[in-house]
Amino acid sequence: MEHPRHPPIDVALRDWTFVAASEGRELGRWPLGRLRDVADALADRLRHGPRERRTLAPLSSVPHPWIIAGHLLEHRDRVLRRADPRVAAVWAATSAEAEVPSDVVFARELYDDPWIVRDVLRWRAAAIALAHVETTLRPADAADTPAFLAALRRWPALFAPDGVPYRSLHRTLMNLPRDVPASVVCALRRVRLERPLVDAVELCATGIAADAYAAPDRAGDVAASHRRIWHHARRAEIVAAVARVAAETDRRLDPRQAGDVATIVRFVADCPEPFGGRLAGLVDRALRWHRLDAREREDVHDAGGIDAPARRPPIPLPREPGITFLDRVGAIGAEGERMHSCVAGYAASAVDGWCYLFHVEHAGEHATVEVSPRGEVVQAEGPCNTENRAARWGRQRLALWGRGLLSERERAFLAARDAQRRLRFAATDVRPDGDAPA
């Protein structure tokens, strides 16, 4: 890579590692999966030059990191095509299960262990374990590649709450439905299955409920009773529950879509009462609770009063006109009254930093949007929990803003993926699904 003001930079692939050097001096090394880290470092070097003679080059003269990542992606794919077929097969299996697969995928020691590779290529759950072993499923005492590989030799244990696999878990992992998201499978580490789950809808409901009730403000008897109901709910019960909530909120919801099942689980989780019956009865209670006026729930008082501040995000707030951060409990309570929704029930979570709440105005419509600490848009609802243009627009804009809350590794993969898609569609002026118009 060259720039007229600075010495050229050479980037090579050595031992599954990107190595950058300039003027005979090594600038850095990065694992093969971290394209964005390499691209950001190279763009910064081209713009500022060597540290001993820093000179700022015009921004327009430096390739965007996405463009650099796209070129690196081409080289990586070319190397993978020439490598041991097992490496390419393992990379394909794990990259399908995580936005940023673990660095262990490119560790030489992995391919010296034929049993792990065999399981990853044979069982989808093993590929999920490898993809997330350094992040979501990371063992408490694992700090290096040998420790991760030792954990992967007993990969079903990574999905067990106490690290000890059991029969229902084994049967679930060995018969894992293809259309269940990897995040739902990883959530099994929060629950001990009392029966095997081989139906996609039932598994989604159980895994999503395990995560939905994990926050401290939803712990206790209420969470335990609700999780048990979701775990024992059959497919027909879940489908009926989705239909009832969809009719109540005037939305189109499909029980085959994990995102729509998550919407129903969160809707029911808002009900603050324990329950010992079946799912239909719990949905009845949740519907009645959502119809209550927000002022009757005393949420503002429980969260510390109207002047209690909501925890601000660790990055600058979005500057998009029409998007307002709800920065105090009083503002959150007023939002609930204005929107006729249960957002006041999230005031305590907002104070503790478990969520970030925004009011959105767009095209003459209004919506409330909840963003998780990891940058995910959890909910985007119009008045009375309906869907409208403001909710869809707010979801799109705040999802882009929320990427700033992701870890460096997660941002790296998303940037590399977007760069590849933009290069693919640039010549045809056709936008890939999910890209916003410029």
C-alpha positions as CSV (number, residue, x, y, z in Angstrom):
1,M,0.0,0.0,0.0
2,E,1.4,3.4,-1.0
3,H,0.8,7.1,-0.3
4,P,2.8,9.9,-1.9
5,R,3.7,11.4,1.5
6,H,4.7,8.3,3.4
7,P,6.8,5.1,2.9
8,P,4.9,2.2,1.4
9,I,3.5,-0.5,3.6
10,D,3.8,-4.2,2.8
11,V,1.1,-6.6,4.1
12,A,1.8,-10.4,4.0
13,L,0.1,-13.5,5.2
14,R,2.4,-15.7,7.4
15,D,1.3,-18.6,9.5
16,W,-2.4,-17.5,9.3
17,T,-1.5,-14.0,10.4
18,F,-1.6,-10.6,8.7
19,V,1.9,-9.0,9.1
20,A,2.3,-5.3,8.1
21,A,5.8,-3.8,7.6
22,S,7.3,-0.6,6.4
23,E,11.0,0.4,5.7
24,G,12.1,-3.0,7.0
25,R,10.3,-2.6,10.3
26,E,7.3,-4.6,11.4
27,L,4.2,-2.5,12.2
28,G,2.0,-5.2,13.7
29,R,0.4,-8.7,13.5
30,W,-3.3,-9.6,13.5
31,P,-5.1,-12.9,13.4
32,L,-6.6,-13.8,10.0
33,G,-10.2,-13.1,11.1
34,R,-9.6,-9.5,12.2
35,L,-9.8,-7.7,8.9
36,R,-11.1,-4.5,10.4
37,D,-8.3,-4.2,12.9
38,V,-5.8,-4.5,10.1
39,A,-7.7,-2.0,7.9
40,D,-8.0,0.6,10.6
41,A,-4.3,0.4,11.5
42,L,-3.2,0.7,7.9
43,A,-5.6,3.6,7.2
44,D,-4.3,5.4,10.2
45,R,-0.7,4.8,9.2
46,L,-1.3,6.1,5.7
47,R,-3.0,9.2,7.0
48,H,-0.5,10.1,9.8
49,G,2.7,8.5,8.6
50,P,5.5,7.1,10.9
51,R,5.4,8.3,14.5
52,E,8.8,9.9,14.4
53,R,7.6,12.2,11.5
54,R,3.9,12.6,11.9
55,T,2.3,14.5,9.0
56,L,-1.4,14.6,8.4
57,A,-2.4,13.6,4.9
58,P,-5.7,14.8,3.4
59,L,-8.5,12.4,4.4
60,S,-9.6,12.2,0.7
61,S,-6.2,10.8,-0.3
62,V,-6.4,7.8,2.1
63,P,-8.5,4.7,1.2
64,H,-11.4,4.1,3.5
65,P,-10.8,1.2,5.9
66,W,-13.7,-0.7,4.3
67,I,-11.9,-0.5,0.9
68,I,-8.7,-1.8,2.5
69,A,-10.7,-4.6,4.3
70,G,-12.2,-5.6,1.0
71,H,-8.8,-6.1,-0.6
72,L,-7.6,-8.1,2.4
73,L,-10.7,-10.2,2.2
74,E,-9.9,-11.1,-1.4
75,H,-6.4,-12.2,-0.4
76,R,-7.6,-14.2,2.6
77,D,-10.2,-16.1,0.5
78,R,-7.5,-16.9,-2.1
79,V,-5.3,-18.3,0.6
80,L,-8.1,-20.4,2.1
81,R,-8.8,-21.9,-1.3
82,R,-5.2,-23.1,-1.5
83,A,-5.0,-24.3,2.1
84,D,-5.9,-27.6,3.7
85,P,-9.6,-28.2,2.8
86,R,-10.3,-28.8,6.5
87,V,-9.3,-25.2,7.3
88,A,-11.7,-23.7,4.7
89,A,-14.5,-26.1,5.8
90,V,-14.0,-25.2,9.5
91,W,-13.9,-21.5,8.7
92,A,-17.1,-21.7,6.6
93,A,-18.9,-23.7,9.4
94,T,-17.9,-21.2,12.2
95,S,-18.3,-18.0,10.2
96,A,-21.9,-19.0,9.5
97,E,-22.5,-19.2,13.3
98,A,-20.9,-16.0,14.5
99,E,-20.3,-12.5,13.2
100,V,-16.7,-12.7,14.5
101,P,-15.6,-16.3,14.9
102,S,-12.9,-17.1,17.5
103,D,-9.2,-16.8,16.7
104,V,-8.8,-20.5,17.6
105,V,-10.2,-21.3,14.1
106,F,-6.7,-20.4,12.7
107,A,-4.6,-22.0,15.4
108,R,-2.4,-24.8,14.1
109,E,-3.0,-26.9,17.2
110,L,-6.7,-27.2,16.3
111,Y,-6.0,-29.2,13.2
112,D,-3.6,-31.4,15.1
113,D,-6.7,-32.6,17.0
114,P,-8.8,-34.6,14.5
115,W,-11.7,-35.2,17.0
116,I,-12.5,-31.5,17.4
117,V,-12.4,-30.9,13.6
118,R,-14.5,-33.9,13.0
119,D,-17.2,-32.8,15.4
120,V,-17.2,-29.2,14.1
121,L,-17.8,-30.5,10.5
122,R,-20.4,-33.1,11.7
123,W,-22.4,-31.3,14.3
124,R,-23.7,-27.7,14.0
125,A,-23.6,-27.3,17.8
126,A,-19.8,-28.1,17.8
127,A,-19.3,-25.4,15.2
128,I,-21.2,-22.9,17.4
129,A,-19.0,-23.9,20.4
130,L,-15.9,-23.3,18.4
131,A,-17.2,-19.9,17.0
132,H,-18.1,-18.6,20.5
133,V,-15.5,-20.3,22.8
134,E,-13.6,-17.1,23.2
135,T,-16.7,-14.9,23.8
136,T,-20.2,-16.0,24.8
137,L,-19.2,-19.6,25.8
138,R,-15.7,-18.7,27.2
139,P,-14.8,-21.0,30.2
140,A,-14.0,-19.1,33.3
141,D,-10.4,-20.4,33.6
142,A,-9.5,-20.3,29.9
143,A,-6.9,-17.7,28.8
144,D,-5.0,-19.2,25.8
145,T,-5.4,-21.5,22.9
146,P,-4.4,-24.7,24.7
147,A,-7.1,-24.0,27.3
148,F,-9.7,-23.3,24.7
149,L,-8.9,-26.5,22.9
150,A,-9.1,-28.4,26.1
151,A,-12.6,-27.0,26.6
152,L,-13.6,-27.9,23.0
153,R,-12.7,-31.5,23.5
154,R,-15.8,-31.6,25.8
155,W,-17.7,-29.0,23.8
156,P,-21.2,-30.1,25.0
157,A,-20.2,-29.0,28.5
158,L,-19.9,-25.4,27.3
159,F,-23.7,-25.3,27.0
160,A,-24.4,-26.7,30.5
161,P,-24.9,-24.2,33.4
162,D,-22.6,-26.1,35.7
163,G,-20.2,-27.3,33.0
164,V,-21.4,-30.9,33.2
165,P,-23.3,-32.2,30.1
166,Y,-26.5,-34.3,30.6
167,R,-28.8,-36.4,28.6
168,S,-31.5,-33.9,27.6
169,L,-28.8,-31.4,26.5
170,H,-26.9,-34.1,24.5
171,R,-30.1,-35.0,22.6
172,T,-30.9,-31.4,22.0
173,L,-27.4,-30.6,20.6
174,M,-27.2,-33.7,18.4
175,N,-30.6,-32.8,16.8
176,L,-30.2,-29.1,16.6
177,P,-32.6,-27.5,14.1
178,R,-30.9,-25.5,11.3
179,D,-33.1,-22.4,11.6
180,V,-32.4,-21.7,15.3
181,P,-29.9,-18.8,15.7
182,A,-26.6,-19.5,17.4
183,S,-27.3,-16.9,20.0
184,V,-30.3,-19.0,21.2
185,V,-28.2,-22.1,21.4
186,C,-25.6,-20.3,23.4
187,A,-28.3,-19.2,25.9
188,L,-28.8,-22.9,26.9
189,R,-25.9,-22.3,29.3
190,R,-28.4,-20.4,31.4
191,V,-30.9,-23.1,31.8
192,R,-31.0,-26.8,32.7
193,L,-33.2,-28.6,30.2
194,E,-35.8,-30.9,31.8
195,R,-36.6,-32.4,28.4
196,P,-34.9,-32.6,25.0
197,L,-35.9,-29.7,22.6
198,V,-35.8,-30.8,19.0
199,D,-38.5,-28.4,17.7
200,A,-37.2,-25.1,16.5
201,V,-40.1,-23.0,17.9
202,E,-39.8,-24.7,21.4
203,L,-36.1,-24.3,21.5
204,C,-36.2,-20.7,20.5
205,A,-38.8,-19.9,23.2
206,T,-36.7,-21.6,25.9
207,G,-33.4,-20.1,24.9
208,I,-34.8,-16.6,24.4
209,A,-36.6,-16.8,27.8
210,A,-33.4,-17.8,29.5
211,D,-31.7,-14.6,28.3
212,A,-34.7,-12.4,28.7
213,Y,-35.0,-13.2,32.4
214,A,-31.2,-13.0,33.1
215,A,-31.1,-9.3,34.1
216,P,-31.1,-8.7,37.8
217,D,-34.3,-6.7,37.7
218,R,-36.1,-9.8,36.4
219,A,-34.6,-12.4,38.7
220,G,-36.3,-14.3,41.5
221,D,-39.5,-16.2,41.7
222,V,-41.1,-14.4,38.8
223,A,-38.3,-15.2,36.4
224,A,-38.1,-18.9,37.6
225,S,-41.8,-19.5,37.1
226,H,-41.9,-17.8,33.7
227,R,-38.8,-19.6,32.4
228,R,-40.4,-23.0,33.5
229,I,-43.6,-22.2,31.6
230,W,-41.7,-21.3,28.4
231,H,-39.5,-24.4,28.7
232,H,-42.6,-26.7,28.9
233,A,-44.7,-24.9,26.4
234,R,-45.4,-27.0,23.3
235,R,-45.3,-25.6,19.8
236,A,-49.1,-25.2,19.5
237,E,-49.2,-23.2,22.7
238,I,-46.4,-20.9,21.5
239,V,-48.0,-20.4,18.1
240,A,-51.3,-19.5,19.9
241,A,-49.5,-17.1,22.2
242,V,-47.9,-15.3,19.2
243,A,-51.3,-15.0,17.5
244,R,-52.9,-13.5,20.6
245,V,-50.2,-10.9,21.2
246,A,-50.1,-10.1,17.5
247,A,-53.8,-9.4,17.5
248,E,-53.5,-7.3,20.7
249,T,-50.7,-5.1,19.3
250,D,-51.9,-5.1,15.7
251,R,-48.6,-6.5,14.4
252,R,-47.6,-9.3,12.0
253,L,-45.7,-11.8,14.0
254,D,-44.5,-15.2,12.8
255,P,-43.6,-17.9,15.4
256,R,-41.1,-19.4,12.9
257,Q,-39.0,-16.2,13.2
258,A,-36.8,-16.0,16.3
259,G,-37.0,-12.2,16.4
260,D,-40.8,-12.4,16.6
261,V,-40.7,-15.1,19.3
262,A,-38.3,-12.8,21.2
263,T,-40.9,-10.0,20.9
264,I,-43.5,-12.2,22.6
265,V,-41.2,-13.4,25.3
266,R,-40.3,-9.9,26.2
267,F,-44.0,-8.8,26.1
268,V,-44.8,-11.6,28.6
269,A,-41.7,-11.0,30.7
270,D,-43.0,-7.5,31.5
271,C,-45.7,-9.0,33.7
272,P,-44.2,-8.7,37.2
273,E,-46.2,-11.6,38.8
274,P,-45.2,-15.2,39.3
275,F,-47.5,-17.8,37.7
276,G,-47.8,-21.6,38.0
277,G,-50.0,-22.5,35.1
278,R,-49.6,-23.0,31.4
279,L,-48.5,-20.4,28.8
280,A,-52.0,-19.4,27.8
281,G,-52.8,-18.3,31.4
282,L,-49.5,-16.4,31.6
283,V,-50.3,-14.6,28.3
284,D,-53.7,-13.6,29.8
285,R,-52.0,-12.0,32.8
286,A,-49.5,-10.2,30.6
287,L,-52.2,-8.8,28.4
288,R,-54.1,-7.5,31.4
289,W,-50.9,-5.9,32.8
290,H,-50.1,-4.2,29.6
291,R,-53.6,-2.6,29.5
292,L,-52.9,-0.9,32.8
293,D,-52.1,2.8,32.9
294,A,-48.3,3.4,33.4
295,R,-48.9,5.7,36.4
296,E,-50.6,2.8,38.3
297,R,-47.5,0.6,38.3
298,E,-45.3,2.8,40.5
299,D,-42.3,2.2,38.3
300,V,-41.1,5.8,38.6
301,H,-41.0,5.5,42.4
302,D,-39.2,2.1,42.3
303,A,-36.5,3.5,39.9
304,G,-35.6,6.3,42.4
305,G,-37.9,9.1,41.6
306,I,-38.5,11.4,38.6
307,D,-35.1,13.1,38.9
308,A,-33.1,9.9,38.9
309,P,-30.8,9.9,35.8
310,A,-30.7,7.1,33.3
311,R,-27.2,5.8,32.7
312,R,-25.8,7.4,29.5
313,P,-24.1,5.2,26.8
314,P,-20.3,5.1,26.8
315,I,-20.3,6.6,23.3
316,P,-21.7,9.9,22.1
317,L,-25.5,10.0,21.7
318,P,-26.9,9.9,18.1
319,R,-27.1,13.4,16.5
320,E,-29.9,12.3,14.2
321,P,-32.8,14.9,14.2
322,G,-35.9,13.2,15.6
323,I,-34.0,10.9,18.0
324,T,-34.1,11.9,21.7
325,F,-32.4,10.0,24.5
326,L,-34.7,9.5,27.5
327,D,-32.2,10.7,30.1
328,R,-34.3,10.7,33.3
329,V,-36.8,8.4,35.0
330,G,-39.4,11.2,34.7
331,A,-38.9,11.4,30.9
332,I,-39.3,7.6,30.7
333,G,-42.5,7.7,32.7
334,A,-43.8,10.5,30.5
335,E,-42.9,8.4,27.4
336,G,-45.0,5.6,28.7
337,E,-48.0,7.8,29.2
338,R,-47.6,9.5,25.9
339,M,-47.1,6.3,23.9
340,H,-49.6,4.2,26.0
341,S,-46.9,1.5,26.5
342,C,-45.1,-0.2,29.3
343,V,-41.8,1.6,28.8
344,A,-42.0,3.0,32.3
345,G,-41.4,-0.6,33.5
346,Y,-37.9,-0.3,32.1
347,A,-37.0,2.8,34.1
348,A,-35.0,0.8,36.7
349,S,-33.1,-1.0,34.0
350,A,-32.3,2.3,32.3
351,V,-31.0,3.7,35.6
352,D,-28.7,0.6,36.0
353,G,-27.5,0.7,32.4
354,W,-29.2,-2.5,31.3
355,C,-30.8,-0.6,28.4
356,Y,-30.9,2.7,26.6
357,L,-34.3,4.2,25.7
358,F,-35.0,6.7,22.9
359,H,-38.0,8.6,21.7
360,V,-38.2,8.8,17.8
361,E,-40.2,11.2,15.6
362,H,-40.3,10.5,11.9
363,A,-42.8,11.2,9.1
364,G,-45.3,12.6,11.5
365,E,-45.3,9.5,13.7
366,H,-43.7,8.6,17.0
367,A,-42.1,5.5,18.5
368,T,-40.0,4.3,21.5
369,V,-36.8,2.3,20.8
370,E,-34.8,0.2,23.3
371,V,-31.1,-0.5,22.6
372,S,-29.2,-3.1,24.6
373,P,-25.7,-2.4,26.1
374,R,-24.3,-4.5,23.2
375,G,-25.9,-2.2,20.6
376,E,-28.8,-4.4,19.6
377,V,-32.2,-2.8,19.0
378,V,-34.3,-4.9,21.3
379,Q,-37.6,-3.2,20.7
380,A,-39.0,-0.4,18.5
381,E,-42.7,0.3,19.0
382,G,-45.2,2.9,18.1
383,P,-48.2,4.0,20.3
384,C,-49.9,1.0,22.1
385,N,-47.0,-1.3,21.0
386,T,-47.9,-1.0,17.3
387,E,-45.5,-0.9,14.4
388,N,-45.3,2.2,12.2
389,R,-42.8,4.2,10.0
390,A,-41.2,5.9,13.0
391,A,-40.5,2.5,14.6
392,R,-38.9,1.1,11.5
393,W,-36.9,4.2,10.8
394,G,-35.7,4.4,14.4
395,R,-34.8,0.7,14.4
396,Q,-32.6,1.2,11.4
397,R,-30.9,4.4,12.6
398,L,-30.2,3.3,16.1
399,A,-28.9,-0.1,14.9
400,L,-26.2,1.8,13.0
401,W,-25.5,3.9,16.0
402,G,-25.4,0.8,18.3
403,R,-22.5,-0.6,16.4
404,G,-20.4,1.8,18.3
405,L,-21.3,-0.2,21.5
406,L,-19.9,-3.4,20.1
407,S,-16.6,-4.9,21.0
408,E,-13.6,-4.3,18.6
409,R,-13.9,-7.9,17.3
410,E,-17.6,-7.6,16.6
411,R,-17.1,-4.3,14.7
412,A,-14.3,-5.8,12.7
413,F,-16.4,-8.6,11.3
414,L,-19.4,-6.3,10.5
415,A,-17.1,-3.8,8.7
416,A,-15.4,-6.5,6.7
417,R,-18.8,-8.1,5.8
418,D,-20.2,-4.7,4.7
419,A,-17.2,-3.9,2.6
420,Q,-17.4,-7.2,0.8
421,R,-21.1,-6.7,0.1
422,R,-20.6,-3.1,-1.2
423,L,-17.8,-4.2,-3.5
424,R,-20.0,-6.9,-4.9
425,F,-22.9,-4.6,-5.6
426,A,-21.1,-1.4,-6.5
427,A,-21.0,-2.1,-10.3
428,T,-24.7,-2.9,-10.6
429,D,-26.1,-0.1,-8.4
430,V,-28.1,-2.7,-6.6
431,R,-28.1,-2.5,-2.8
432,P,-27.7,-5.5,-0.6
433,D,-30.6,-6.2,1.7
434,G,-30.4,-4.2,4.9
435,D,-28.3,-1.3,3.6
436,A,-29.8,2.1,4.0
437,P,-30.0,4.5,1.0
438,A,-27.2,7.0,1.0
